[in-house]
Amino acid sequence: MLKKFSQVLTVRRPLSKFLLPRKVSNTEDALLSRSFVSQAVARPNPASDGDSGRVFVDYTIFKGKGALNMSPIPPKFIQLQSGGGMKIDRKGAMMLNFFPAVGPKKYDWQNRQGFALSVTEIGALISLGPSESAEFFHDPSMQSSNAGQVRKKLSVQPIGNGAGFSFSLNVNNSVSKTSDQFYVPVSKAEFEVMRSSFNYILPRIMGWDQLFNPQLPASANVNPEIREPEMEPEMHLSPDPEWDR
């Protein structure tokens, strides 16, 4: 469920380092001065079962209180019963993963929480203005007997003075009686990287690129496996039920 108050956009600077040596004078400076490194990673996947040409990518922002990683998930295609072509079975998404910090430049890669942005939610972030905000609500078990057990809220708020935006994720689990909170400030430059990536990936996770330039592998004639991008060894992610909501 999308609840849009106003709109906010942020962009991340790939491979940027800006530890500020000066004393911070206000809250906004304090938030952004904690930025350590923003990384964009792309690498080919090792050859396996004829899938040697596939490439996995991700982009990660590291801050003092946590890290934010985003990686695209491709759409899923199935073969038409008539055998005359393919059709999209499920649109892709942009997965946002949040990791808590456990020390200076150290993060707990195991205790992460994911939030899969739909194409409409991506559009909402693309259209955000510098002083606008947006909130998104997910129930990973919606339309099942477990509905309401886990609730996720992603909030994007302007930091102020055009300095950037804050991304916060709250996850409440009524079964384990836990509540996880993540907060990552994103600079103006970092958010611009995010927005440019959203613009590029949006038609692709909708499968439209295959309509004009089909390059589906032979293995796609049966429901292909959806795999998340490769990341640093300590950041390898297992499937998240958020994707199956």
Secondary structure, 3 states (H helix, E strand, C coil): CEECCCCECCEECCCECCCCCCCCCCHHHHHHCCCCCEEEEEEECCCCCCCCCCEEEEEEEECCCEEEEEEEECCEEEECCCCCCEEEEECCEEEEEEEEEEECCEECCCCCEEEEECHHHHHHHHCCECCCCEEEEECCCCCCCCCCCEEEEEEEEECCCCCEEEEEEEEEECCCCEEEEEEEEEEHHHHHHHHHHHHHHHHHHCCHHHHHCCCCCHHHHCCCCCCCCCCCHHHCCCCCHHHHC
